[in-house]
Amino acid sequence: MFGWRKKGGEAAYQGENVKSLLNLVSLFTGALYGELDERLDFRTALSRALRKPVPAHVNFWFCFGGITFLIFLIQVVTGVGLLLYYRPTVEQAYHSVVHITNNIPFGWLVRGFHHWGANLIMITVMIHALRVFLYGAYKPPRDFNWVVGVLLMFGLLVFGFSGYLLPWNELSYWATVVGAEIPGAIPVIGDALAYFIKGGDTVGQLALTRFFAFHVVIMPVGMAVLLLMHFLMIRRLGISGPL
């Protein structure tokens, strides 16, 4: 986004973009961190972090990784907002969702962002993965980062599946019943895996509790670790070359 862009063999530093961002940060947070900045020099650290080479071949298709991460952050923020009012019990789950949608100020908007973000993020991550594949960015030395990216994509699928049951309406219930039976087709461990997912022979309170735990605790922690690895390797290896 900010940094060096090579044009005609010459590097032109986009210092104005960095300066504008620093001024914007100062405008909104200067009163809060001003005293600390005199001692820790946040502005210099931020300026160094933003000075990153951007190859000339980078185009619109390279942005979908960042777009996916932006939607993920929106999902985190809106998910926390929903979590403040959601009640993960079979008696109250559906009514709490109705309460959020109809009675909580802007609850319909927060839930709408979360719902459509869950759909949109799958589109953007697929485009991002396709771009990486077509550009050959999965090849060494970025092969391990490709594996981490694939794990992140499957993590988003688990996020979507675990969150689908939480409204506890008829559609989400029967979709989960069908989805939970699919692992049962796996040889040897299939039945045990399906039983673990449902927490029993049927989808009930224990299934809702497990899906809720996966959606709000287990998966966020796992995704945070994978994202940190993904970004560190991107930072270390840089952006892949042109076609």
C-alpha positions as CSV (number, residue, x, y, z in Angstrom):
1,M,0.0,0.0,0.0
2,F,2.7,2.4,1.0
3,G,6.4,2.2,0.0
4,W,8.5,2.0,-3.1
5,R,7.2,1.4,-6.6
6,K,9.7,0.8,-9.3
7,K,8.9,2.7,-12.6
8,G,11.4,2.6,-15.5
9,G,14.2,1.3,-13.3
10,E,13.9,4.1,-10.8
11,A,12.4,3.9,-7.3
12,A,10.0,6.6,-6.4
13,Y,9.1,6.7,-2.7
14,Q,5.5,7.5,-1.9
15,G,6.3,9.5,1.1
16,E,3.2,11.6,0.9
17,N,1.0,8.6,1.6
18,V,3.0,7.7,4.7
19,K,3.0,11.3,5.8
20,S,-0.7,11.6,5.4
21,L,-1.3,8.5,7.4
22,L,1.0,9.7,10.2
23,N,-0.8,13.0,10.3
24,L,-4.2,11.2,10.5
25,V,-3.0,9.1,13.3
26,S,-1.7,12.1,15.1
27,L,-5.0,13.9,14.7
28,F,-7.1,11.2,16.3
29,T,-4.6,9.8,18.9
30,G,-2.1,12.5,19.5
31,A,-3.8,13.6,22.7
32,L,-3.7,10.0,24.0
33,Y,-0.2,8.9,23.1
34,G,1.6,12.3,22.9
35,E,3.5,11.9,26.1
36,L,4.4,8.3,25.3
37,D,5.5,9.2,21.8
38,E,8.1,11.6,23.2
39,R,9.7,8.7,25.0
40,L,9.0,5.7,22.6
41,D,8.9,7.6,19.3
42,F,5.9,5.8,17.8
43,R,5.9,7.9,14.7
44,T,9.4,6.7,13.6
45,A,8.5,3.1,14.3
46,L,5.3,3.4,12.3
47,S,7.1,5.1,9.4
48,R,9.7,2.4,9.2
49,A,7.0,-0.3,9.3
50,L,5.2,1.3,6.3
51,R,8.3,1.7,4.1
52,K,8.0,-1.5,2.3
53,P,9.0,-2.1,-1.4
54,V,6.0,-2.6,-3.7
55,P,7.0,-4.2,-7.1
56,A,5.7,-2.6,-10.2
57,H,3.7,-5.6,-11.3
58,V,1.4,-5.4,-8.3
59,N,-2.2,-4.8,-9.5
60,F,-5.8,-5.0,-8.3
61,W,-5.7,-8.8,-8.0
62,F,-3.0,-8.7,-5.3
63,C,-5.4,-6.8,-3.0
64,F,-7.8,-9.7,-2.2
65,G,-5.6,-11.0,0.6
66,G,-5.8,-7.7,2.3
67,I,-9.6,-7.4,1.5
68,T,-10.1,-10.9,3.1
69,F,-8.2,-9.8,6.2
70,L,-10.3,-6.6,6.4
71,I,-13.5,-8.6,6.2
72,F,-12.2,-10.9,8.9
73,L,-11.6,-8.0,11.2
74,I,-15.2,-6.8,10.5
75,Q,-16.3,-10.3,11.4
76,V,-14.4,-10.1,14.7
77,V,-15.8,-6.7,15.7
78,T,-19.4,-7.6,14.7
79,G,-19.1,-11.0,16.3
80,V,-18.1,-9.4,19.6
81,G,-21.1,-7.1,19.4
82,L,-23.4,-10.1,18.8
83,L,-21.8,-12.1,21.6
84,L,-22.8,-9.4,24.1
85,Y,-26.5,-10.4,23.7
86,Y,-26.4,-13.9,22.3
87,R,-27.4,-16.8,24.7
88,P,-26.2,-20.2,23.6
89,T,-29.0,-22.4,24.8
90,V,-31.6,-24.3,22.8
91,E,-34.3,-22.5,24.7
92,Q,-33.0,-18.9,24.2
93,A,-30.7,-18.9,21.2
94,Y,-33.3,-18.2,18.6
95,H,-35.1,-15.6,20.8
96,S,-31.8,-13.9,21.5
97,V,-31.1,-13.5,17.8
98,V,-34.6,-12.1,17.3
99,H,-34.0,-9.7,20.2
100,I,-30.7,-8.6,18.6
101,T,-32.3,-8.0,15.2
102,N,-35.5,-6.2,16.4
103,N,-34.8,-4.6,19.7
104,I,-31.1,-3.8,20.1
105,P,-30.2,-0.4,18.5
106,F,-28.4,-1.1,15.1
107,G,-28.5,-4.8,16.0
108,W,-30.0,-5.6,12.6
109,L,-27.1,-3.8,11.0
110,V,-24.4,-5.6,13.0
111,R,-26.0,-8.9,12.3
112,G,-26.4,-8.1,8.7
113,F,-22.7,-7.2,8.4
114,H,-21.8,-10.4,10.1
115,H,-24.1,-12.5,8.0
116,W,-23.0,-11.1,4.6
117,G,-19.4,-10.8,5.7
118,A,-19.4,-14.6,6.3
119,N,-20.5,-15.1,2.7
120,L,-18.3,-12.4,1.1
121,I,-15.1,-13.6,2.8
122,M,-15.3,-17.0,1.1
123,I,-15.5,-15.3,-2.3
124,T,-12.5,-13.0,-1.6
125,V,-10.4,-15.8,-0.1
126,M,-11.1,-18.0,-3.2
127,I,-10.0,-15.2,-5.5
128,H,-6.9,-14.7,-3.4
129,A,-6.0,-18.4,-3.5
130,L,-6.6,-18.5,-7.3
131,R,-4.4,-15.5,-7.8
132,V,-1.6,-17.1,-5.8
133,F,-1.9,-20.3,-7.8
134,L,-2.0,-18.7,-11.2
135,Y,1.0,-16.5,-10.4
136,G,2.9,-19.6,-9.1
137,A,3.4,-17.9,-5.7
138,Y,2.9,-21.3,-4.0
139,K,6.4,-22.5,-5.2
140,P,9.5,-22.5,-3.0
141,P,10.4,-20.5,-1.0
142,R,6.8,-19.7,-0.4
143,D,5.5,-23.2,-0.3
144,F,5.1,-23.4,3.4
145,N,3.2,-20.1,3.4
146,W,0.8,-21.7,0.8
147,V,0.1,-24.5,3.2
148,V,-0.7,-22.0,6.0
149,G,-2.9,-20.1,3.6
150,V,-4.8,-23.3,2.7
151,L,-5.3,-24.0,6.5
152,L,-6.6,-20.5,6.9
153,M,-9.1,-21.1,4.1
154,F,-10.3,-24.3,5.7
155,G,-10.5,-22.5,9.0
156,L,-12.9,-20.0,7.4
157,L,-15.1,-22.9,6.3
158,V,-15.1,-24.2,9.8
159,F,-16.0,-20.7,11.0
160,G,-19.0,-20.7,8.6
161,F,-20.2,-24.1,9.5
162,S,-19.9,-23.6,13.3
163,G,-21.7,-20.2,13.1
164,Y,-24.5,-21.5,10.9
165,L,-26.1,-23.4,13.8
166,L,-26.0,-20.6,16.3
167,P,-29.3,-18.8,15.3
168,W,-31.0,-22.2,16.1
169,N,-33.8,-21.8,13.5
170,E,-35.2,-24.6,11.4
171,L,-32.9,-24.0,8.5
172,S,-29.7,-23.9,10.5
173,Y,-30.8,-26.9,12.5
174,W,-31.5,-29.2,9.6
175,A,-28.5,-28.0,7.6
176,T,-26.3,-28.9,10.6
177,V,-27.9,-32.3,10.9
178,V,-27.0,-33.0,7.3
179,G,-23.5,-31.5,7.6
180,A,-22.7,-33.4,10.8
181,E,-23.6,-36.7,9.2
182,I,-21.1,-36.2,6.3
183,P,-18.0,-37.1,8.4
184,G,-19.8,-40.4,9.1
185,A,-18.8,-41.6,5.6
186,I,-15.1,-41.6,6.5
187,P,-13.8,-45.1,7.0
188,V,-13.0,-46.4,10.6
189,I,-13.3,-43.0,12.4
190,G,-16.3,-41.6,10.6
191,D,-19.0,-42.6,13.2
192,A,-16.9,-41.5,16.1
193,L,-16.2,-38.1,14.4
194,A,-19.9,-37.5,13.7
195,Y,-20.7,-38.4,17.3
196,F,-18.1,-36.0,18.6
197,I,-19.4,-33.1,16.4
198,K,-23.0,-33.6,17.5
199,G,-22.1,-34.5,21.1
200,G,-24.5,-37.4,20.9
201,D,-26.8,-39.2,18.5
202,T,-28.8,-36.1,17.7
203,V,-28.1,-32.3,17.4
204,G,-29.1,-30.8,20.7
205,Q,-27.8,-28.6,23.5
206,L,-24.3,-30.2,23.6
207,A,-23.9,-29.7,19.8
208,L,-24.9,-26.1,20.2
209,T,-22.4,-25.7,23.0
210,R,-19.6,-27.3,21.0
211,F,-20.3,-25.2,17.9
212,F,-20.4,-22.1,20.0
213,A,-17.1,-22.9,21.7
214,F,-15.5,-23.6,18.3
215,H,-16.9,-20.4,16.8
216,V,-16.0,-17.9,19.6
217,V,-12.9,-19.5,21.3
218,I,-11.1,-22.3,19.6
219,M,-11.2,-21.1,16.0
220,P,-10.3,-17.4,16.7
221,V,-7.2,-18.5,18.7
222,G,-6.2,-21.0,15.9
223,M,-6.8,-18.4,13.2
224,A,-4.8,-15.7,15.0
225,V,-1.8,-18.0,15.2
226,L,-2.0,-18.9,11.5
227,L,-2.5,-15.3,10.5
228,L,0.5,-14.3,12.4
229,M,2.6,-17.0,10.7
230,H,1.1,-16.0,7.3
231,F,1.9,-12.3,7.7
232,L,5.4,-12.9,9.1
233,M,6.3,-15.1,6.1
234,I,4.9,-12.5,3.7
235,R,6.9,-9.8,5.4
236,R,10.1,-11.9,5.3
237,L,9.8,-13.2,1.7
238,G,8.1,-10.2,0.1
239,I,5.6,-10.2,-2.7
240,S,6.0,-12.8,-5.4
241,G,7.2,-11.9,-8.9
242,P,5.2,-11.3,-12.0
243,L,3.8,-14.1,-14.3
